[in-house]
Amino acid sequence: MNLGKVGQAFTAREIFDLIQDDLERVERKIAAESVASADAVTAIGQHLQSAGGKRLRPALLLLSAKLLEGDARETSAAAIRLGAVVEMVHAATLVHDDVIDAAETRRGRPSTNMTWGNHTCVLAGDWLYMQAFQIALRERNFQILDLLIGLTQIMVEGELLQLERIGKIDISEADCMELVDRKTARLFSVCAQLGALAARGGDGAREKLGEYAWNLGMAFQLVDDVLDFTAREKTLGKPVGGDLREGKVTLPLVYALERATAEERKLVGTILRQRNYETVPFARVLVLLEQYGGIERVRERAQAFTDKARRIVSEFPESPYQRALMAVTDLVTERDH
């Protein structure tokens, strides 16, 4: 394991090298715990796991645990189990999201709802949630359960709020930030806090890591909202412009619409009504975003959250894990998918 030199910036590979063995243990735990008596649920779990993904959430949990445990101790079994828990919760949200959004692809492959159908996927997502809670329950720690139950309620409420706003053009910056908080940032924060709990860290360290990860999650989702407009479809793993096609007005477009003419707002309204780019091409939306600086403003907001995350984690003593958490902030803002 390469722990790097003091003061040296970490690359993405070096970050994940630090916890590679632990992530492999998490993967084995997920595989073992995703077997259900209903074959379809097992197949959906295997499909999601084989699709890969960044595993950023369990990585965040493991790095937070190791930051507080130090090199002297082997990563606790609790941290491995909780790493599996957060990835299974995340997987459950993806299954439900794809049903709600009527998605056709996920990570470059057919989405679960396209393969198994909506009814099966709703139940499979429910099963994954309950199985994640079952694993967490084995820790016999009410703080862990409080975090996970509160998180799930917040995320579900976020989905309901988003559904209420589908197809509406008069979405505010505050509306967007609320959804970013509920759908992404809170999960990031809980990941880091669970890592602290697994390492038996104090309340102060747990709260500080939670705040770090919340800012990281805010930046992550804002970059996601930008990439939905700017990434290549092959890189993104799903069609670009998907949010607007599904009737969602995200922050880059909110900023552009603040300065747009009445005629330009009508063009966006047409897309929201028709749910396609046949009448108003996607390229016209990109021109609008460029003309009014929507993309650039969101990138600046994301960078501000990233800078805050870096300031918070810089307060911890320097170590390979502290530097890795610092470097994760760059991965979030500079990624292309």
C-alpha positions in Angstrom: 0.0 0.0 0.0 1.4 3.4 -1.1 0.9 5.9 1.6 2.5 8.8 -0.3 4.9 11.4 1.0 4.1 14.1 3.5 2.4 17.1 1.8 2.1 15.2 -1.5 -1.2 15.5 -3.4 -2.9 12.2 -4.1 -4.2 11.0 -7.5 -7.5 9.1 -7.8 -5.7 5.8 -8.1 -3.6 6.5 -4.9 -6.8 7.4 -3.0 -8.4 4.1 -3.8 -5.2 2.2 -3.4 -5.2 3.3 0.3 -8.5 1.4 0.9 -8.5 -1.1 -2.0 -8.4 -4.2 0.3 -11.2 -2.8 2.4 -13.3 -1.9 -0.6 -12.9 -5.5 -1.8 -14.1 -6.7 1.6 -17.1 -4.3 1.2 -17.8 -5.8 -2.2 -17.8 -9.3 -0.8 -20.1 -8.3 2.0 -22.5 -6.7 -0.5 -22.5 -9.9 -2.6 -23.2 -12.1 0.4 -25.9 -9.9 1.7 -27.7 -9.3 -1.6 -29.0 -12.9 -1.9 -32.8 -13.1 -1.5 -35.3 -15.9 -1.6 -36.8 -14.2 -4.6 -34.5 -14.8 -7.6 -35.4 -11.4 -9.3 -34.2 -9.5 -6.2 -30.9 -11.3 -6.2 -30.5 -10.8 -10.0 -31.1 -7.1 -9.6 -28.6 -6.8 -6.8 -26.0 -8.6 -8.9 -26.8 -6.4 -11.9 -26.2 -3.3 -9.9 -23.0 -4.5 -8.3 -21.5 -5.7 -11.6 -22.2 -2.3 -13.2 -19.4 -1.0 -11.0 -19.6 2.7 -10.2 -17.3 4.9 -8.3 -18.0 3.4 -4.9 -17.4 6.9 -3.6 -19.9 6.5 -0.7 -18.2 3.5 1.0 -14.8 5.0 0.1 -15.8 8.1 2.0 -16.9 6.0 5.0 -13.7 3.9 5.0 -11.4 6.9 4.7 -13.3 8.7 7.5 -12.9 5.6 9.7 -9.2 5.2 8.9 -8.6 8.9 9.5 -9.7 8.4 13.1 -8.4 4.8 13.6 -4.9 5.5 12.2 -2.5 3.0 10.5 -2.0 1.1 13.7 -5.3 -0.7 13.6 -6.9 -2.9 10.9 -10.1 -1.5 9.6 -12.9 -2.6 11.8 -15.5 -5.1 10.7 -18.1 -2.5 11.6 -16.7 -0.1 9.0 -16.8 -2.9 6.4 -20.4 -3.7 7.2 -21.4 -0.1 7.2 -19.6 0.4 3.9 -21.9 -2.3 2.5 -24.9 -0.6 4.1 -24.4 2.8 2.5 -23.8 1.3 -1.0 -26.9 -0.9 -0.7 -28.9 2.2 0.4 -27.5 4.0 -2.6 -28.4 1.1 -4.9 -32.0 1.1 -3.6 -32.3 4.8 -4.4 -31.0 4.2 -8.0 -33.6 1.4 -8.5 -36.4 3.6 -7.3 -35.1 6.7 -9.2 -35.1 4.7 -12.5 -38.7 3.6 -12.0 -39.8 7.2 -11.1 -37.9 8.7 -14.1 -38.8 5.9 -16.5 -35.1 5.6 -17.3 -33.8 3.4 -20.1 -30.1 3.3 -19.3 -27.9 3.4 -16.2 -24.1 3.4 -16.4 -24.2 2.6 -20.1 -26.5 -0.5 -19.7 -30.2 -1.1 -19.7 -31.7 0.2 -16.4 -33.2 -2.3 -14.0 -36.8 -1.2 -14.7 -36.3 -1.8 -18.4 -35.1 -5.4 -17.7 -37.3 -6.5 -14.8 -40.2 -4.0 -15.0 -41.4 -1.4 -12.6 -43.4 -3.6 -10.2 -40.5 -5.9 -9.5 -38.0 -3.0 -9.2 -40.1 -1.1 -6.7 -40.1 -4.2 -4.4 -36.5 -4.9 -5.1 -35.6 -1.4 -4.0 -37.7 -1.9 -0.8 -35.9 -5.1 -0.1 -32.4 -3.5 -0.5 -33.4 -0.8 1.9 -34.6 -3.3 4.5 -31.6 -5.5 4.0 -29.3 -2.5 4.5 -31.1 -1.7 7.8 -30.9 -5.4 8.8 -27.1 -5.3 8.5 -27.0 -2.0 10.3 -29.1 -3.3 13.1 -26.5 -5.9 13.9 -24.2 -3.1 15.2 -26.7 -2.6 18.1 -26.0 1.1 18.0 -29.0 3.5 18.1 -26.9 6.4 16.7 -26.3 4.4 13.5 -30.0 3.6 13.2 -31.0 7.2 13.9 -28.7 8.4 11.1 -30.0 5.9 8.6 -33.7 6.3 9.3 -33.5 10.0 9.3 -31.5 9.9 6.1 -34.0 7.7 4.3 -36.9 9.9 5.3 -35.1 13.0 4.0 -34.2 11.3 0.7 -37.8 10.1 0.2 -39.1 13.6 1.0 -36.6 14.9 -1.6 -38.0 12.6 -4.2 -41.6 13.7 -3.4 -40.6 17.4 -3.6 -39.0 16.8 -7.0 -42.1 15.1 -8.3 -44.2 18.1 -7.2 -41.9 20.3 -9.3 -41.7 18.2 -12.4 -42.6 20.2 -15.5 -42.6 23.5 -13.7 -40.4 26.3 -15.1 -40.6 28.6 -12.0 -38.1 26.8 -10.0 -35.9 28.9 -7.6 -32.3 28.6 -6.6 -33.5 27.7 -3.1 -35.7 24.9 -4.5 -32.7 23.4 -6.3 -30.4 23.6 -3.3 -33.0 21.9 -1.2 -33.1 18.9 -3.5 -29.3 18.8 -3.8 -29.2 18.7 0.0 -31.9 16.0 0.4 -31.0 13.7 -2.5 -27.2 13.7 -2.3 -25.4 15.8 0.3 -27.2 14.2 3.3 -26.1 10.7 2.2 -22.5 11.8 1.8 -22.6 13.4 5.3 -24.1 10.2 6.8 -21.3 8.1 5.2 -18.6 10.1 6.9 -20.4 10.1 10.2 -20.9 6.3 10.1 -17.2 6.0 9.4 -16.5 8.0 12.6 -18.9 5.9 14.6 -17.3 2.7 13.3 -13.9 4.1 14.5 -15.4 5.0 17.8 -14.5 8.7 17.2 -15.8 11.5 19.4 -18.8 13.6 18.7 -16.7 16.6 17.6 -14.8 14.6 15.0 -18.0 12.9 13.8 -19.7 16.3 13.3 -16.7 17.8 11.6 -16.5 14.9 9.2 -20.2 15.1 8.5 -19.9 18.7 7.7 -16.9 18.1 5.4 -18.9 15.3 3.5 -22.0 17.4 3.3 -20.1 20.2 1.5 -18.5 17.5 -0.7 -22.0 16.1 -1.6 -23.3 19.5 -2.5 -20.4 20.0 -4.8 -20.8 16.5 -6.3 -24.5 17.0 -7.2 -23.9 20.5 -8.6 -21.2 19.1 -10.9 -23.6 16.3 -11.8 -26.2 18.9 -12.8 -23.6 20.5 -15.0 -22.5 17.2 -16.6 -26.1 16.4 -17.5 -25.7 19.2 -20.0 -22.1 19.1 -21.0 -20.8 15.5 -20.8 -20.7 13.1 -23.7 -23.4 10.4 -23.5 -20.8 7.6 -23.7 -18.9 9.0 -20.7 -22.0 9.9 -18.7 -23.5 6.4 -19.2 -27.0 7.8 -19.9 -28.5 10.3 -22.4 -27.3 13.9 -22.0 -30.0 16.5 -21.3 -31.9 13.8 -19.4 -33.0 16.0 -16.5 -34.7 18.6 -18.7 -36.3 15.9 -20.9 -37.8 14.4 -17.7 -39.2 17.8 -16.7 -36.6 18.7 -14.2 -35.2 22.3 -14.1 -31.8 22.2 -12.4 -29.6 25.0 -11.2 -27.7 25.7 -14.4 -31.0 26.3 -16.2 -32.4 28.3 -13.2 -29.5 30.7 -13.5 -29.9 31.0 -17.2 -33.7 31.6 -17.0 -33.2 34.4 -14.6 -31.7 36.4 -17.5 -33.5 34.9 -20.4 -36.1 36.7 -22.5 -39.8 35.8 -22.4 -39.4 34.1 -25.8 -36.4 32.0 -24.6 -38.4 31.0 -21.5 -41.2 29.8 -23.9 -38.6 27.6 -25.6 -37.7 25.9 -22.4 -41.4 25.6 -21.5 -42.0 23.8 -24.8 -39.4 21.1 -23.8 -40.9 20.8 -20.4 -44.4 20.2 -21.9 -43.3 17.9 -24.7 -40.6 16.0 -22.7 -38.3 15.8 -25.8 -36.1 17.9 -28.0 -38.0 17.5 -31.3 -39.4 21.0 -31.5 -36.6 22.8 -29.5 -33.2 21.1 -30.1 -30.9 20.4 -27.2 -28.2 22.5 -28.8 -30.5 25.6 -28.4 -30.6 24.9 -24.6 -26.8 24.8 -24.6 -26.6 28.1 -26.3 -28.9 29.6 -23.7 -26.8 28.2 -20.9 -23.6 29.6 -22.4 -25.1 32.9 -23.3 -26.3 33.6 -19.7 -23.5 31.9 -17.8 -25.6 29.2 -16.2 -22.9 26.5 -16.4 -20.2 28.8 -15.1 -22.2 30.0 -12.1 -22.9 26.5 -11.0 -19.3 25.5 -11.4 -18.4 28.5 -9.1 -21.0 27.3 -6.5 -19.6 23.8 -6.6 -16.1 25.1 -6.1 -17.2 27.1 -3.1 -18.6 24.0 -1.5 -15.4 22.1 -2.4 -13.2 24.9 -0.8 -15.3 24.7 2.4 -14.8 20.9 2.5 -11.1 21.3 2.1 -10.9 23.9 4.9 -12.8 21.6 7.3 -10.7 18.5 6.6 -7.5 20.5 6.8 -8.2 20.9 10.5 -7.4 17.2 11.1 -3.8 16.1 11.7 -2.0 15.4 8.5 -1.9 11.7 7.5 -2.3 9.7 4.3 -6.1 9.5 5.0 -6.4 13.2 5.7 -4.6 14.0 2.4 -6.8 11.4 0.6 -10.0 13.1 1.9 -8.5 16.4 0.8 -7.8 15.0 -2.7 -11.3 13.6 -3.0 -12.6 17.2 -3.3 -10.6 17.6 -6.5 -12.0 14.3 -7.9 -15.5 15.6 -7.4 -15.1 19.0 -9.1 -12.8 17.9 -11.9 -14.6 14.7 -13.0 -16.3 14.2 -16.4 -18.9 11.7 -15.4 
